[in-house]
């Protein structure tokens, strides 16, 4: 047997290419054990840890390594699985998802659980209430990450402000006592540019509360969801006519939002605001018109230049990112066809 074969640059390139295929991966493919000049490399794709994760263990000189009775082979395998087990134990976390029964929360909780994490659903139905503080101490015991997807039951200015003030105070206070390592909150693109809207004032308070808390954090501002187009039609419709402004619009699919929330939650805290948006940017009236056309609905878009969204005045580009953003993968046209 040839125990002395060197690793070629082509082999290294293949591993680098393989590594890029996963959102979640090891920082680098690193040698974990040397034995008779055989380098054992472990690559883990942990995008779906428990249910679908796969690993590649490459032993250079494997083409010549046919004797499975060889004690060195058994020893190498044992070492490999030791590193795998240690790595997975570090990845699996206890995560509290506030609003885990909501539109985004259900998807986030399901994906995190499929990856092997212990997920606590933060909802009144599970005995956890951020407005009263009920259940927070127990839920946060041993928890490393808190994902705040909470939302006011009403967009009314004062109701929303009271909700986010009280909820943030109780949640952040309990997190400090529990020494939470990462607090992630989902917010809205344009929050800081439309502070004349009471609900966005409340969201800004929620953002500022965690930013100023001293807890490591990530604030994700998302554009409106693809799925929200039906609400636009319902709220801004009048008979067969749907009144829609020619305001800039860049919606993102719910699934993309779920994926980004999970990705950022499992990464190190950014300690800043990041923005996510869909891959397509255009005028809101065109998005709504395209949706109605594909769905065959008997409605007509009546465009205007009022720069309004849900009857609220907005800066023309107030609903799209103002700078760098993380793009979603699902295009609006593809989402319509599959929805």
N, C-alpha and C positions, 0 to 999 in steps of 0.2 A: 504494500500500500504506500501511496505517496502522502506522507504527513507534512511535507514541506512546501506545499503549493502556496504562492503569494496571492494576496487579494489584488485583483486587477482594477484599474480605474473605471473600466466599464461596469464592473460589479458594484463599485461604490456609487456610480451614477444611477444604476437601477434602483438602489436603495433610496437615494435622494428623491427620485421620481415617485417611488412608492409612498414615501413619507408625506409628500404633498397632497396625496389623495384624501387625507383625513383632516377634519376640523380639529379633532383632539388627538394629539400624538406626543410622543416623547420629544423633548427639546432637540435631541440629536440621537442618531443611531450610534450607540457606544458599545465597545467591547465589554463584555461582562465576565469573561473567563478565558484564560489562556492555558492550553494544555497541548504539549507537543506541537507548538506552532499552529494549532487549530484555533481559529478565532470564532467564538460563538456569539452571534448577534441576535438580539431579541427585538422584534418590532411588534408593537401592539397598536391596533386600531381600536380605540375605545369609544367610538361613536355610539355603539349600542352594547355596552359592556356585558351584562349578564346574558341577555337573550341572543345576541347576534355577534358578539365580539369574536374576532379571529386573530390568530397570531402567526407569525412566520418565524421559524427558527432555522437559520441557515448555518450549516457547519461547512466551512470551506474545506474541501477534500471529500465531501459527501459522495461524489461519484465513485470514489474508491473505498468508501466506508460501508461495506456490506455485511460485515460480521456483527450482528446485533448482540451476539453473546459477549462481545468485548466489554470488559469491566469499565473501560474508559468511557464508552458510550453511555452506559447506565449512570455513571457519575456526572457526566455532562448534562444529561437530561434532568437529573436531580437538582443540579445547580441552577439550570434554566428555570425550573418551576419554582424554586425558592425566590428568584428575582421577580418572577411574574406575580407570585402571591404577595410579596412585599409591595410591589408597585400598585396592585389593585387595591390593597388595603388602604394605601394613601389616597387613592382616588375616590373611594366610596365615602360619602359624607352624609351627615344628618342635615337636612335642609327644611326650613319652615317657609311655606308658600302662603303668604297672606293673600286672600282672594283666590284660593286654590279651586273654588267651585265655579269661578267665572269663565268667560269666553277664552281668555288667554290662559288663565290658571289651570284649567282642565288639561290643556295640551302640554303645558310646562310640567305639571305634576306627573302626567303619564310618561313623558319622555325621560324625566329624571329617574323615575322608578324603573323603567326599562333598562337603564344604565347601571342599576344596582344600588342606587342611593336610597337612603331612608328618608322618605318625604312625609312631612307633617302638614296636613291640610289646615290652614288657618282660616276658619270660618265659624260663624256662630253655630252652625249645625254640628260642628265637631267640638263645641265647647270652648272655642277661642274667639274672643271679642276684643278688638283693639280700642273700641270706644269705652268699654268698662274696665279693660285690663284683665278680664276673666281668662284664665287658662294660659296666659303668656309665660309666666314663670316656669311652669312645667314643660310647656312646648319648647322653650329656649334652652332647657337643660341639655347640655351636650351638643347643642346645635352650633354649626360653624357658619352657615350662610342663611340670610333672610332675604327672600324675594318678595318685595311689596308690590302687589298688583291690585291693591284695594281701590275701591271707587265709591264715591258718594251715591246714595240711592236716588238723589235728585240733583240736576245741574243748577238748581236755584243758587244764586250767589251766596247767600248767608248760610244755607244748609251745607253747601259744599265746603265753604271755609271752616265752619264749625267742625265738620267731619274730619278734614285733613289736619286741623290744628290739634284736636283731641286725640285722634288716632296716632299721629306722629309723636306726640308727647308721650303717650303711654308705651308705644312700641319702642321708641329710641331709649326711653328710660329703662325699660326691661332689658334691652339689648346690652346696655352698658354694664349692667350687673352680671350679665351672662358672658361678657367678653366676646361678643360676636366678631368674627374675623372679616365678614363682608356683608354689607347691606346694599342690595340692588333695588332700585325703584324704576318703574316704567312710567314715563311721562309723555308729553306731546310736543312734537316739533312746532315751533312758533309760540310756545308758552311765554317766552320773554318779550315777544314782539306784539303781543295782543293783550296787554295787561288792563285794557279797558273792559275786558270780559271777566266777570266775577269768577266763573269756574276756573279760568286760567290763572287768576290771582291765587286761587286755592291750590292749584297744582304747583305754582311757583313756591308757595309756602312749604309744600311737601318736599320739593327739591331742596330748598334752602335749609330746612330742618335737618336733613341727613348730611348735607355738605358741611354744616357748621357743628355737627355732633361730635366730631373727632373719631367716629367709627369709619374704618376703611369702606369706601363706597364706590358704586358705579351708578350713574344716572343715565338711563337710556331714553332718549326722546325719539318717538316714532311718528311717522306721518300717519294719516288716516288709513284705515284698512280697506282692502278691496271690498270686503264684505259690507262696508258701510254705504255702498252706493244705493242699496235698496232703501236705506233710511233717508238719503237725500231725496230720492224720488217721492217717498211718502210725505216727508215734511214740506218739501218745496213744490209739491204738486198741487194743481188746481184744475180739477176735471181731467181732461186729456192733456193739458199743458203742464210741463214741468219747468219752472223758472230757475235757470242756473246761470251763475256769473261766469265770465271768461277769466276766472282767477287761476293762477298757477296751481297745479295739482300733481302729486306724485305718490299715489297710494301704494301700500305694501300688503302682501298676502298675510293672512293670519298665521299660516304655517311658518312663513319666514320670520315673523315676530317671535313665535314660540322658539324657533331654532336659535335666534340671536339671544334671547333671554337666557336660555340654557347655556349657550356658549360662554357668554360673559359671566354668568353666575359661577361657572366652574373654573374660570380663569382668575388670575390675581386681580384685586380691585384696581380699577383705572384711576380712581380718585379724581374724576372729572366727568363732564357730560359728553356722551357720544350720541350720534344721531344715526338712525336707520331709515331707509326709504326704499320704495320700489324701484325697479329698473327702468320704468317708463315715466317720463315727465311731459306734461302737456297742459292743456286748458281743461278745467273741470267740466265744462259743457260738452267737450268732445268725448270725455270718458263716459259721461252719462248717456250721451246719444249713441255711442257704440254699444253700450250695454243693452239699451232698449232695442236696438236693431237686431243684435244677435239673439236676444231672448224673444223677439217677435211681439213685444208688448205694444198695445195700441195707445201709445202716448207720444207726444211731440215735445222736444226740448225747445224752449223759448229762451234764447241767450240774451244776456244783458251785461252791461259793464259796471254794475253796481259794486263789484268787489265785495260780495257778501257770501257768507257760508252759514247755512242754517239761520238766516236772517241777521247774523252778526256781521258788522263791518270788519273787514280784515285787510291788512296790507296785501297788495296784489301777489306778492311772493311769500306771504306769511305762513302758508301751509307746506312749504317745501324747505329743505335744508338750506342754510345760508352759507355753508362751507363744506368741508369734508364729511362724508357719511359712508356708512356700510350699506351696500346695495343688496336688496332681496334678489332671489333667483327666479321667482314665479312672475311671469309677465301678465299684465292685466288681461290681454286677449286670451291667453291660455287658461287663465283662471275662469273667465266667463264660460268657455267651452266645457270646462269640467265641473262647474258649479251647479 
